[in-house]
Amino acid sequence: MPVEDDEEEEDDQDEEEEEDPGKGKTSSPSKEKEKAKDGKKPKPDSPSKGSWFDAESQTRKAERSWTQSMELVEQDIGKLSSDMINGLADFRRNPAEAKEFSAEMLLVQKRQEWLAAVLQKDDATLSAKINEANEVVDGDAMTTSRDVSALTRAGPCSGFEKLTTVASLSSRASEFRLCTSQDDIKSKFESLQFEKKQLQVLMASCKTALNEMVAARKKLQAMKEKQKEKEVKEATKDKKRAGSKSAKKTKNAVMHPLVDTESAPWAADTFRMASAASWKNDLDLSKPFVLSKAEECLEPEDIQKGIKGFLAVFKDSSIRVTEGRAQAPVQEQLAESFVKSLGTKLAPEASASQVILSLNSQERTQNPDLFKAMFTSTFGVAGSHISIGKFELHMLPCLRATYQGTRFVTVILLGPVMKHLAKDAKEQVTLQQVQEYLFSCTAEDLTRIADDGGAYCATVGPNDIIYLPPGCAVSHRVMSQDVSGFKVGVLSKCMTSDLDLVHKLCPENAAVRQALQLMKKASGRKTNPQEDDATKLKEEEDERKEEARRASRKEKEEETKKEQEAAEEARKEEAARKHEEAKRKQEEEEAARQEEAKSKQEKEEAARKEEAEKEQEQPSPRKKLLLEKAS
């Protein structure tokens, strides 16, 4: 890359002749111009008189130019990475549809992980990925496309082994300071440009993967539309339908204020979750908090084995691509081991709050729904995954211990949201209204909720345990590495009021009802017979409503099934009728062709006979000649 010299000498100095001691006078630029006017070309400087190289000025220019170019590259890679994350999030909104594009989504996700690696400040992640990809290249040559595990570890583009991080390449701008000539600067630019080109090759392959994923969905949508138009055209001969369904516009999940660290109120530290190294009696169980330094809870060998086994399956599963997250209950022995290990982090301080992490055999029998909801499970979330306003299973409180990965988490409490919605609501607030509010809320809405003590955020990493209170809505944005860990339900007598609020919002939630009854019993609350009767009547009424809903749902399903069967029968009859009509038409056309061929054959035969008769009536030329001679 050529670099121009600075013009530091003044005009009056340019007009003077300078005398180089020992070498005579040198002509000024003005005299060289005069010689050029006279038709005389100025003599080029001899090698011994090489022009002076302003090292400080030129190397600084080169260094600044390289730094600026790498900043642009970093911006482009960041934008492309964001586009890929948005694309995956868009596909994951419809899990059923996403399964049809799992191969394309897998490719986009894997290449996005490489983009995230080159944006890291250190080379550790990128080096690990290069080594892993090289193992695939050097492995069995018989690997086929069915070896999904190998394909997911393959390199993202040609020359991937020469990739380097943007930070590393940017830092090499200082190497220009060692240049002593313009040629050195040019040579250095060329060598660095080669490494920069590898980043551009990676970006090109990522764009290709993203475009192919989008194109695959468009192609499928076009095929479905074409098939639909064909069916409509066959069913209604007099009408034609044109056009296609417009894609549903969805909000950009990445920029949603619930997961945007730059949006209010997350930009300030005012609404950060409380954090402690161990459980304390003054921790408020109606609000989320983080327990740090929980290494000892995850150190036991059976716990390590359990989470690593889950990770091995999750890493290559299709659900990781299509939905981005998974959760699976562990074996009972492992569940007991984890609860016991977790208890060392909570006891003895937690005993004052009567914290319950598991149910005894009698409680399990009496509260089957609650037992299933609280049971220990492993969970995994794909890197760069985004989730907005999701509730925990049955809206019950829990502890999530992180084994690996980092994510930005925001928690919105149910009470302040319902209070906010109740101001404008004519009827009781519903769960659907709460969910719609969470998805469409603005930064200003969040600030109001936060001011009422209902919004909190935290960055949760390895060996952190996050507590999530009853009924809270959780949003997260995962960093580049997959997140995994253990989740276990937790109950306390301090949660009665929050559980009661959830129960009022979702009276049909059996697990919450059982948790509420168990905690009231644990808190020793005395109820009078009228309260007991009212509770019993409420439960019976809820059960009757649930049975009525089930019966109605079953009736609708049967009606739908009958309609579908009738439609299928009508379709078959119509198809049979069309088949018979086509067959009859074909037979008629065949008969007409045969009749036409027969008629044509008869005409040709008649013409031949007529021609023969004419020939017999007329004498031949020889006979005619003999007759003439005889006459």
C-alpha positions in Angstrom: 0.0 0.0 0.0 1.7 3.2 -1.1 2.1 5.9 1.5 2.5 9.6 0.6 5.4 11.7 2.0 4.5 14.6 4.2 5.2 18.1 2.6 6.9 19.8 5.5 9.1 22.3 3.7 7.9 25.9 3.0 7.4 27.3 -0.5 10.3 29.8 -0.2 12.7 26.9 0.7 11.5 25.0 -2.4 12.8 27.8 -4.6 16.3 27.9 -3.1 19.2 25.9 -4.2 20.6 23.7 -1.5 24.3 22.9 -1.3 25.2 19.4 -0.2 28.7 19.6 1.3 31.2 17.6 -0.8 28.7 17.0 -3.6 28.2 20.4 -5.2 24.9 22.1 -5.7 21.5 20.4 -6.4 18.9 22.0 -8.5 15.6 23.2 -7.0 12.2 21.9 -8.1 11.6 25.3 -9.8 14.7 25.0 -12.0 13.7 21.4 -12.9 10.4 22.8 -14.1 12.2 25.4 -16.2 14.4 22.7 -17.7 11.2 20.7 -18.5 9.8 23.7 -20.3 13.0 24.0 -22.4 12.5 20.3 -23.4 15.2 19.1 -21.1 14.3 16.2 -18.7 15.7 16.4 -15.2 18.2 13.7 -14.4 16.9 11.2 -12.0 18.6 11.0 -8.6 21.4 8.5 -8.6 21.2 5.6 -6.1 23.9 7.2 -4.0 21.6 10.2 -3.5 18.4 8.2 -2.4 15.5 10.5 -1.3 15.1 10.9 2.5 12.5 8.6 4.2 10.5 10.3 7.0 10.3 7.2 9.1 8.3 8.6 12.0 5.6 10.2 9.8 5.3 7.4 7.3 5.2 4.5 9.8 2.6 6.3 11.9 0.4 6.8 8.8 0.7 3.1 8.0 0.0 2.1 11.5 -3.1 4.3 11.7 -4.3 3.1 8.3 -4.0 -0.5 9.3 -5.8 0.0 12.6 -8.7 1.8 10.9 -9.1 -0.9 8.3 -9.2 -3.6 11.1 -11.9 -1.6 13.0 -14.0 -1.7 9.9 -13.5 -5.5 9.6 -14.5 -5.9 13.2 -17.7 -4.0 12.6 -18.5 -6.0 9.5 -17.9 -9.3 11.4 -20.0 -8.2 14.3 -22.9 -7.2 12.1 -22.7 -10.5 10.2 -22.6 -12.4 13.5 -25.7 -10.5 14.7 -27.5 -11.2 11.4 -26.8 -14.9 11.8 -28.0 -14.9 15.4 -31.2 -13.1 14.4 -31.8 -15.5 11.5 -31.5 -18.5 13.9 -33.8 -16.9 16.4 -36.4 -16.2 13.7 -36.4 -19.9 12.6 -36.6 -21.1 16.2 -39.8 -19.2 16.8 -41.5 -22.0 14.9 -40.0 -25.3 16.1 -42.1 -27.5 13.8 -40.9 -25.5 10.8 -37.3 -25.4 12.1 -37.0 -29.2 12.0 -37.3 -29.0 8.2 -34.3 -26.8 8.0 -32.1 -28.4 10.8 -29.2 -29.0 8.4 -29.1 -25.4 7.2 -29.5 -24.1 10.7 -26.7 -26.3 12.0 -24.4 -24.9 9.3 -25.3 -21.3 10.2 -24.8 -21.9 13.9 -21.5 -23.6 13.5 -20.1 -20.9 11.3 -21.4 -18.2 13.6 -19.5 -19.8 16.4 -16.3 -19.3 14.3 -17.2 -15.6 13.9 -17.6 -15.3 17.6 -14.2 -17.0 18.1 -12.3 -14.5 15.8 -13.9 -11.7 17.8 -12.6 -12.9 21.1 -9.8 -10.9 22.7 -7.6 -14.0 23.1 -6.8 -16.9 20.8 -7.8 -19.8 23.1 -11.3 -20.4 21.6 -10.1 -20.1 18.0 -7.1 -22.3 18.6 -9.3 -25.0 20.1 -11.7 -24.9 17.2 -8.9 -25.1 14.7 -7.4 -28.1 16.5 -10.8 -29.8 16.6 -11.4 -29.2 12.9 -7.9 -30.4 12.0 -8.7 -33.7 13.8 -11.7 -34.2 11.5 -9.5 -33.4 8.4 -6.9 -35.9 9.5 -9.4 -38.5 10.6 -11.0 -41.4 8.7 -11.4 -40.7 5.0 -14.5 -42.8 5.0 -16.5 -40.2 7.0 -19.8 -39.5 5.3 -22.5 -36.8 5.6 -24.3 -39.1 8.1 -21.5 -38.5 10.6 -23.1 -35.4 12.0 -20.7 -35.1 14.9 -17.7 -34.9 12.5 -19.4 -32.4 10.2 -20.2 -30.1 13.0 -16.5 -30.0 13.9 -15.3 -29.4 10.4 -13.7 -26.1 9.3 -15.9 -23.3 8.1 -14.0 -22.3 5.0 -10.8 -23.0 3.0 -7.6 -22.0 4.8 -9.4 -22.0 8.2 -6.2 -23.2 9.9 -4.6 -19.8 9.1 -7.3 -17.8 10.8 -6.4 -15.4 13.5 -8.4 -13.2 15.8 -9.3 -9.6 14.9 -7.6 -8.4 18.1 -4.4 -10.2 17.3 -4.3 -8.9 13.8 -5.1 -5.4 14.9 -2.3 -5.4 17.5 0.3 -6.1 14.7 -0.1 -2.5 13.5 2.9 -1.7 15.7 5.1 -3.7 13.4 5.1 -0.8 11.0 7.3 1.1 13.4 10.2 -1.1 12.5 10.0 -0.2 8.7 12.9 1.8 7.4 11.7 2.5 3.8 8.6 2.7 1.7 9.3 -0.7 0.3 9.3 -2.1 3.9 5.9 -0.6 4.5 4.5 -2.0 1.3 5.9 -5.4 2.1 4.4 -5.4 5.6 1.0 -4.4 4.2 1.0 -7.2 1.8 1.9 -9.8 4.4 -0.8 -8.6 6.8 -3.3 -8.3 4.0 -3.0 -12.0 3.4 -4.1 -12.8 7.0 -6.9 -10.2 6.7 -8.1 -11.9 3.6 -8.7 -15.2 5.5 -11.2 -13.3 7.7 -12.9 -12.1 4.6 -13.1 -15.7 3.3 -14.7 -16.8 6.6 -17.2 -14.0 6.3 -18.1 -15.0 2.7 -18.7 -18.6 3.8 -20.9 -17.4 6.7 -22.9 -15.2 4.3 -23.4 -18.2 2.0 -24.7 -20.4 4.8 -27.1 -17.7 6.0 -28.4 -17.0 2.5 -28.8 -20.7 1.8 -30.8 -21.1 5.1 -33.1 -18.2 4.1 -33.4 -19.4 0.5 -34.4 -22.9 1.7 -37.3 -21.6 3.6 -38.4 -19.3 0.7 -38.2 -22.3 -1.7 -40.3 -24.5 0.6 -42.8 -21.7 1.1 -43.0 -21.2 -2.7 -43.5 -25.0 -3.2 -46.3 -25.0 -0.6 -48.0 -22.0 -2.3 -47.7 -23.6 -5.7 -49.2 -26.8 -4.4 -52.0 -24.9 -2.7 -52.8 -23.0 -5.9 -52.8 -26.2 -7.8 -55.3 -27.8 -5.4 -57.6 -24.7 -5.5 -57.5 -24.7 -9.2 -58.5 -28.4 -9.4 -61.3 -28.0 -6.9 -62.7 -24.8 -8.4 -62.4 -24.7 -12.2 -64.0 -21.3 -12.5 -61.7 -19.5 -10.0 -58.0 -19.0 -9.6 -56.1 -17.8 -6.6 -52.9 -15.9 -6.9 -50.4 -14.5 -4.4 -48.6 -15.8 -1.5 -48.6 -15.4 2.2 -46.6 -12.5 3.5 -44.0 -13.4 6.1 -45.1 -12.4 9.6 -43.1 -9.5 10.9 -41.5 -10.2 14.2 -39.6 -8.1 16.6 -35.8 -8.2 16.5 -35.1 -10.4 19.6 -31.5 -9.3 19.9 -32.5 -5.7 20.3 -35.4 -6.4 22.6 -34.9 -4.3 25.7 -35.2 -7.3 28.0 -31.9 -8.6 26.7 -30.2 -5.4 25.5 -27.5 -4.5 28.0 -27.4 -1.0 26.7 -31.1 -0.4 27.3 -32.5 1.2 30.5 -32.6 0.1 33.2 -29.8 -2.5 32.6 -27.2 0.1 31.5 -26.9 1.2 35.2 -26.0 -1.0 38.1 -29.0 0.1 40.1 -31.1 -3.0 39.4 -28.4 -5.7 39.6 -29.4 -8.9 41.4 -28.0 -9.3 44.9 -24.9 -11.6 45.0 -23.4 -13.6 47.8 -20.8 -16.3 48.2 -23.2 -18.4 50.3 -26.8 -18.5 51.5 -27.7 -15.8 54.0 -30.8 -15.5 56.2 -31.3 -11.9 55.0 -31.7 -13.0 51.3 -35.2 -12.0 50.0 -36.8 -15.1 48.5 -39.3 -12.9 46.6 -36.5 -11.5 44.5 -33.8 -13.2 42.3 -30.2 -13.4 43.5 -26.9 -15.2 42.6 -24.8 -17.5 44.8 -21.2 -17.5 43.5 -18.2 -19.8 44.0 -20.3 -23.0 43.9 -17.5 -25.2 42.6 -17.8 -27.7 45.4 -21.5 -28.4 44.4 -20.4 -29.5 41.0 -17.1 -31.3 41.9 -18.4 -34.8 42.9 -17.5 -37.4 40.3 -21.0 -38.6 39.6 -22.2 -35.1 39.1 -19.4 -34.4 36.6 -20.2 -37.6 34.8 -23.9 -36.8 34.6 -23.5 -33.3 33.2 -20.8 -34.3 30.7 -23.0 -37.2 29.5 -25.8 -34.8 28.9 -23.5 -32.3 27.1 -22.2 -35.0 24.7 -25.8 -35.8 23.6 -26.9 -32.1 23.6 -24.0 -31.0 21.5 -24.9 -33.1 18.4 -28.7 -33.1 18.9 -31.1 -31.6 16.4 -33.0 -29.9 19.2 -30.0 -27.8 19.9 -30.3 -26.3 16.4 -34.0 -26.1 16.0 -35.0 -24.9 19.5 -31.6 -23.9 21.0 -32.3 -25.4 24.4 -33.1 -28.7 26.1 -33.8 -30.0 29.6 -33.9 -33.6 30.8 -34.6 -35.2 34.3 -31.7 -37.1 35.8 -31.7 -40.5 37.4 -33.0 -40.5 41.0 -29.6 -41.5 42.4 -27.9 -38.5 40.7 -30.7 -36.2 41.8 -30.2 -37.2 45.4 -26.5 -36.7 45.0 -26.9 -33.2 43.6 -29.4 -32.1 46.2 -27.1 -33.4 48.9 -24.1 -31.5 47.4 -26.2 -28.4 47.0 -27.3 -28.6 50.6 -23.8 -28.0 51.7 -23.9 -24.6 50.0 -27.2 -23.7 51.7 -27.0 -25.2 55.2 -27.1 -24.3 58.0 -28.2 -20.8 57.1 -31.1 -22.0 54.8 -32.6 -24.1 57.6 -34.0 -21.0 59.2 -36.1 -20.4 56.1 -37.1 -24.1 56.0 -35.8 -24.4 52.4 -37.0 -27.6 50.7 -35.1 -29.0 47.7 -36.8 -32.4 47.5 -40.0 -34.1 48.8 -40.2 -37.1 51.0 -42.0 -40.3 49.9 -45.3 -39.3 51.5 -45.2 -35.8 50.0 -44.4 -37.3 46.6 -47.4 -39.5 46.7 -49.7 -36.6 47.9 -48.2 -34.0 45.5 -47.3 -35.9 42.2 -47.4 -32.7 40.0 -45.2 -30.8 42.4 -42.8 -33.7 42.7 -42.3 -33.8 38.9 -41.9 -30.0 38.7 -39.2 -29.9 41.5 -37.2 -33.0 40.3 -33.6 -32.3 39.5 -32.8 -32.0 35.8 -29.8 -31.1 33.5 -30.2 -28.3 31.1 -28.4 -26.9 28.1 -28.7 -23.8 26.0 -26.9 -23.2 22.7 -24.4 -20.4 22.3 -25.8 -17.0 21.2 -29.4 -18.3 22.1 -31.9 -15.6 23.0 -35.1 -16.1 25.0 -37.7 -13.5 25.9 -40.1 -13.6 28.9 -40.2 -17.3 29.5 -41.6 -18.8 32.8 -40.0 -21.7 34.6 -41.8 -25.0 34.6 -45.3 -24.6 36.2 -44.1 -21.1 37.3 -42.4 -22.6 40.4 -39.3 -21.3 42.0 -36.0 -23.0 41.3 -32.2 -22.9 41.6 -30.1 -23.2 38.4 -26.4 -24.1 38.9 -24.2 -23.3 35.9 -21.5 -25.8 34.9 -20.2 -24.0 31.8 -21.1 -20.9 29.7 -22.0 -17.3 30.4 -25.3 -15.6 29.8 -26.9 -12.2 30.5 -30.1 -12.8 32.5 -33.0 -10.5 33.3 -35.9 -11.4 35.6 -39.3 -9.6 35.8 -41.4 -10.3 38.9 -45.1 -11.1 38.4 -46.5 -8.8 41.1 -45.4 -5.4 39.7 -46.4 -6.4 36.1 -49.9 -7.4 37.2 -50.2 -4.2 39.2 -49.2 -2.2 36.1 -51.6 -4.0 33.9 -54.5 -3.8 36.4 -54.5 0.0 36.1 -56.1 -0.1 32.6 -57.8 -3.5 32.9 -61.5 -3.7 33.3 -61.4 -7.4 34.2 -58.9 -9.6 36.1 -55.4 -9.7 34.5 -54.8 -13.0 32.6 -51.6 -14.9 31.9 -51.9 -14.2 28.2 -51.9 -10.4 28.9 -48.8 -10.8 31.0 -47.0 -12.7 28.3 -48.0 -10.2 25.6 -46.8 -7.3 27.8 -43.4 -8.9 28.3 -42.9 -9.4 24.6 -43.9 -5.9 23.6 -42.6 -3.9 26.5 -40.3 -0.9 25.9 -37.3 0.4 27.8 -39.6 2.9 29.4 -42.0 0.2 30.6 -39.1 -1.7 32.1 -37.9 1.4 33.9 -41.3 1.8 35.5 -41.4 -1.9 36.5 -37.9 -1.6 37.9 -38.8 1.4 39.9 -41.5 -0.6 41.5 -38.9 -3.3 42.4 -39.9 -5.7 39.7 -36.9 -5.9 37.3 -33.4 -7.3 37.9 -30.4 -8.3 35.8 -27.2 -10.3 36.2 -24.4 -11.9 34.3 -24.3 -15.6 35.3 -21.2 -17.6 34.6 -19.7 -21.0 35.5 -20.0 -22.0 39.2 -22.8 -19.5 39.7 -26.2 -20.5 41.2 -29.1 -18.2 40.3 -32.3 -18.3 42.4 -35.6 -17.6 40.5 -38.6 -16.7 42.6 -42.2 -18.0 42.0 -44.0 -16.7 38.8 -41.0 -14.7 37.5 -40.4 -14.3 33.8 -36.8 -15.0 32.7 -35.1 -13.6 29.6 -31.5 -14.4 28.6 -28.9 -13.8 25.9 -26.2 -16.5 25.9 -22.6 -15.6 25.0 -20.6 -17.7 22.4 -20.2 -20.8 24.5 -23.1 -23.3 25.2 -24.5 -23.0 28.7 -25.2 -26.1 30.8 -25.9 -27.1 34.4 -28.4 -28.5 36.9 -31.8 -27.2 37.8 -33.7 -28.1 41.0 -36.9 -26.9 42.4 -36.9 -25.0 45.8 -39.7 -24.2 48.2 -39.8 -22.2 51.4 -42.5 -21.0 53.9 -41.5 -17.5 52.9 -42.9 -18.0 49.4 -46.6 -18.3 50.4 -47.7 -14.9 49.2 -45.9 -15.2 45.8 -47.3 -18.7 45.3 -50.8 -17.4 46.2 -50.4 -14.7 43.5 -49.4 -17.3 40.9 -52.4 -19.5 42.0 -54.8 -16.7 41.4 -53.4 -16.1 37.9 -53.4 -19.8 37.0 -56.0 -21.5 39.3 -55.8 -24.7 37.1 -52.1 -25.1 37.8 -52.1 -28.2 40.0 -48.4 -28.0 40.9 -48.7 -24.5 42.2 -51.8 -25.5 44.2 -49.9 -28.4 45.8 -46.9 -26.2 46.6 -49.1 -23.6 48.2 -50.8 -26.1 50.4 -47.5 -27.7 51.4 -46.0 -24.3 52.3 -49.0 -23.3 54.3 -48.7 -26.5 56.2 -44.9 -25.9 56.7 -45.5 -22.4 58.0 -48.0 -23.7 60.6 -50.7 -21.4 59.5 -54.0 -22.2 61.1 -57.2 -22.1 59.1 -60.7 -22.2 60.4 -63.3 -24.8 59.1 -64.9 -22.2 56.9 -61.6 -21.6 55.1 -61.1 -25.4 54.7 -64.6 -25.8 53.3 -64.1 -22.8 51.0 -60.8 -24.3 49.8 -62.3 -27.7 49.3 -65.2 -26.2 47.3 -62.8 -24.2 45.2 -60.8 -27.3 44.4 -63.9 -29.2 43.5 -65.1 -26.4 41.3 -61.7 -26.2 39.6 -61.8 -30.0 39.1 -65.3 -29.7 37.5 -64.1 -26.9 35.3 -61.1 -28.9 34.3 -63.3 -31.9 33.5 -65.6 -29.7 31.5 -62.7 -28.3 29.5 -61.4 -31.8 28.9 -64.8 -33.0 27.7 -65.2 -29.9 25.5 -61.7 -30.4 24.1 -62.4 -34.0 23.4 -65.7 -33.2 21.7 -64.0 -30.6 19.5 -61.2 -33.1 18.6 -63.8 -35.7 17.6 -65.7 -33.1 15.5 -62.5 -32.0 13.9 -61.6 -35.7 13.2 -65.0 -36.3 11.6 -64.7 -33.2 9.5 -61.3 -34.3 8.3 -62.5 -37.8 7.5 -65.5 -36.4 5.6 -63.2 -34.0 3.7 -60.8 -36.9 3.0 -63.7 -39.1 1.7 -65.0 -36.3 -0.5 -61.5 -35.8 -1.8 -61.2 -39.4 -2.7 -64.6 -39.5 -4.3 -63.7 -36.4 -6.3 -60.4 -38.0 -7.3 -62.2 -41.2 -8.4 -64.8 -39.3 -10.4 -62.0 -37.3 -12.1 -60.2 -40.6 -12.8 -63.3 -42.2 -14.4 -64.0 -39.0 -16.4 -60.4 -38.9 -17.7 -60.6 -42.7 -18.5 -63.9 -42.3 -20.4 -62.6 -39.3 -22.2 -59.5 -41.2 -23.2 -61.6 -44.1 -24.5 -63.8 -41.7 -26.5 -60.7 -40.1 -28.0 -59.3 -43.5 -28.9 -62.5 -44.6 -30.5 -62.7 -41.4 -32.5 -59.1 -41.9 -33.6 -59.9 -45.5 -34.7 -63.0 -44.3 -36.6 -61.1 -41.6 -38.3 -58.3 -44.0 -39.3 -60.9 -46.5 -40.6 -62.7 -43.8 -42.6 -59.4 -42.6 -44.1 -58.5 -46.2 -45.0 -61.9 -46.7 -46.8 -61.5 -43.5 -48.7 -58.0 -44.5 -49.9 -59.3 -47.9 -50.9 -62.2 -46.3 -52.9 -59.8 -44.0 -54.6 -57.5 -46.8 -55.7 -60.5 -48.8 -57.1 -61.7 -45.7 -59.0 -58.3 -45.2 -60.5 -58.1 -48.9 -61.6 -61.5 -48.6 -63.3 -60.4 -45.6 -65.2 -57.3 -47.3 -66.4 -59.4 -50.3 -67.6 -61.8 -48.0 -69.6 -59.0 -46.2 -71.4 -56.8 -48.2 -74.0 -53.1 -48.3 -73.3 -50.8 -46.3 -75.6 -49.6 -49.4 -77.5 -53.1 -50.6 -78.1 -54.1 -47.2 -79.2 -51.2 -47.1 -81.7 -52.1 -50.5 -83.2 -55.7 -49.3 -83.6 -54.5 -46.2 -85.5 -52.3 -48.3 -87.8 -55.2 -50.7 -88.5 -57.5 -47.8 -89.5 
